[in-house]
Amino acid sequence: MRHRKAGRQLRRTSEQKLALMRNLATSLIESERIETTEAKAKELRPFIEKLVTKARAGTLHARRLAIRHIHKRAAADKLFQKIGPKFATRPGGYTRILKTGHRKGDGAEMAIIEFCQD
């Protein structure tokens, strides 16, 4: 039984899933738009939105909490200097997921996750 086990497993251990989310979040911050599978995009959305909420605060404590997950200095700087202030007045919903169809190789549902233009 999976009672109270929220989220997708993505066929990974918890450590592998956390590493995947950190890498996807870093890529999304760097390029502001990535294409991945639909399940990974749906799992990444709450992870990245919590980081953007921390970036909106802009405090040193928030930066240190975010750097736990964003290990690249340039990506962390971009998150706090550009992305956070861009969404300063928005109460949430910083990303959107656009479905793009099936991947040719294995038929996986693909999606684009990107920051909203506000």
Contacts in CASP RR format, 6 or more apart in sequence:
PFRMAT RR
TARGET T0000
AUTHOR 0000-0000-0000
METHOD contacts of the structure
MODEL  1
MRHRKAGRQLRRTSEQKLALMRNLATSLIESERIETTEAKAKELRPFIEK
LVTKARAGTLHARRLAIRHIHKRAAADKLFQKIGPKFATRPGGYTRILKT
GHRKGDGAEMAIIEFCQD
7 43 0 8 1.000
8 39 0 8 1.000
8 42 0 8 1.000
8 43 0 8 1.000
9 17 0 8 1.000
10 17 0 8 1.000
10 20 0 8 1.000
10 39 0 8 1.000
10 40 0 8 1.000
10 43 0 8 1.000
12 20 0 8 1.000
17 43 0 8 1.000
20 40 0 8 1.000
21 43 0 8 1.000
21 44 0 8 1.000
21 47 0 8 1.000
21 69 0 8 1.000
22 69 0 8 1.000
22 70 0 8 1.000
22 71 0 8 1.000
24 34 0 8 1.000
24 36 0 8 1.000
24 40 0 8 1.000
24 44 0 8 1.000
24 47 0 8 1.000
25 44 0 8 1.000
25 47 0 8 1.000
25 48 0 8 1.000
25 51 0 8 1.000
25 69 0 8 1.000
25 70 0 8 1.000
26 70 0 8 1.000
26 71 0 8 1.000
26 72 0 8 1.000
26 75 0 8 1.000
27 34 0 8 1.000
28 34 0 8 1.000
28 44 0 8 1.000
28 48 0 8 1.000
28 95 0 8 1.000
28 113 0 8 1.000
28 114 0 8 1.000
28 115 0 8 1.000
29 48 0 8 1.000
29 51 0 8 1.000
29 70 0 8 1.000
29 75 0 8 1.000
29 78 0 8 1.000
29 79 0 8 1.000
29 83 0 8 1.000
30 72 0 8 1.000
30 74 0 8 1.000
30 75 0 8 1.000
30 78 0 8 1.000
32 83 0 8 1.000
32 114 0 8 1.000
32 115 0 8 1.000
33 112 0 8 1.000
33 113 0 8 1.000
33 114 0 8 1.000
33 115 0 8 1.000
34 112 0 8 1.000
34 113 0 8 1.000
34 114 0 8 1.000
35 100 0 8 1.000
35 110 0 8 1.000
35 111 0 8 1.000
35 112 0 8 1.000
36 44 0 8 1.000
36 110 0 8 1.000
36 111 0 8 1.000
36 113 0 8 1.000
37 103 0 8 1.000
37 108 0 8 1.000
37 109 0 8 1.000
37 110 0 8 1.000
37 111 0 8 1.000
38 97 0 8 1.000
38 99 0 8 1.000
38 108 0 8 1.000
38 109 0 8 1.000
38 110 0 8 1.000
38 111 0 8 1.000
39 109 0 8 1.000
41 97 0 8 1.000
41 111 0 8 1.000
41 112 0 8 1.000
41 113 0 8 1.000
42 97 0 8 1.000
42 111 0 8 1.000
44 113 0 8 1.000
45 95 0 8 1.000
45 97 0 8 1.000
45 113 0 8 1.000
47 69 0 8 1.000
48 94 0 8 1.000
48 95 0 8 1.000
48 113 0 8 1.000
49 92 0 8 1.000
49 93 0 8 1.000
49 94 0 8 1.000
49 95 0 8 1.000
51 66 0 8 1.000
51 69 0 8 1.000
51 70 0 8 1.000
51 79 0 8 1.000
52 79 0 8 1.000
52 83 0 8 1.000
52 84 0 8 1.000
52 87 0 8 1.000
52 94 0 8 1.000
53 92 0 8 1.000
54 62 0 8 1.000
54 63 0 8 1.000
54 65 0 8 1.000
54 66 0 8 1.000
55 62 0 8 1.000
55 66 0 8 1.000
55 79 0 8 1.000
55 80 0 8 1.000
55 83 0 8 1.000
55 84 0 8 1.000
56 84 0 8 1.000
56 85 0 8 1.000
56 87 0 8 1.000
56 88 0 8 1.000
58 80 0 8 1.000
58 84 0 8 1.000
63 76 0 8 1.000
63 80 0 8 1.000
66 76 0 8 1.000
66 79 0 8 1.000
66 80 0 8 1.000
67 76 0 8 1.000
70 76 0 8 1.000
70 79 0 8 1.000
83 94 0 8 1.000
83 115 0 8 1.000
86 115 0 8 1.000
86 118 0 8 1.000
87 94 0 8 1.000
87 118 0 8 1.000
90 116 0 8 1.000
90 118 0 8 1.000
93 116 0 8 1.000
94 115 0 8 1.000
94 116 0 8 1.000
95 113 0 8 1.000
95 114 0 8 1.000
95 115 0 8 1.000
95 116 0 8 1.000
96 113 0 8 1.000
96 114 0 8 1.000
96 116 0 8 1.000
97 111 0 8 1.000
97 112 0 8 1.000
97 113 0 8 1.000
98 111 0 8 1.000
98 112 0 8 1.000
98 113 0 8 1.000
98 114 0 8 1.000
99 109 0 8 1.000
99 110 0 8 1.000
99 111 0 8 1.000
100 110 0 8 1.000
100 111 0 8 1.000
100 112 0 8 1.000
101 109 0 8 1.000
101 110 0 8 1.000
102 108 0 8 1.000
102 109 0 8 1.000
102 110 0 8 1.000
103 109 0 8 1.000
103 110 0 8 1.000
END
